[in-house]
Amino acid sequence: MKIQDLFFILIFLFVFWRRSPRLATIIGLLCLLLAIPLFKFWIFFTAERLTWYAAAFFAYAIVLLIINELKS
């Protein structure tokens, strides 16, 4: 496990605690924005991880939106 994985877990736990689909989406977009220059400079391992992290944040945001829709 690398340091970036630990940061991801900490940030994901914070977003999980807040239960905010908007925050999860914003952080997912930030992960993608950070991945773009890494792909350009051929740092594929970290860039690929950032895209997986973004997918996790987007999936969590979708789950939260579905739960909110079912409650109302």
Buried (B, 14 or more C-beta within 10 A) or exposed (E): EEEEEEEBEEBBEEBEEEEBBEBBBBBBEBBBEBBEEBBEEEEEEBBEBBBEBBEBBBEBBEEBBEEEEEEE
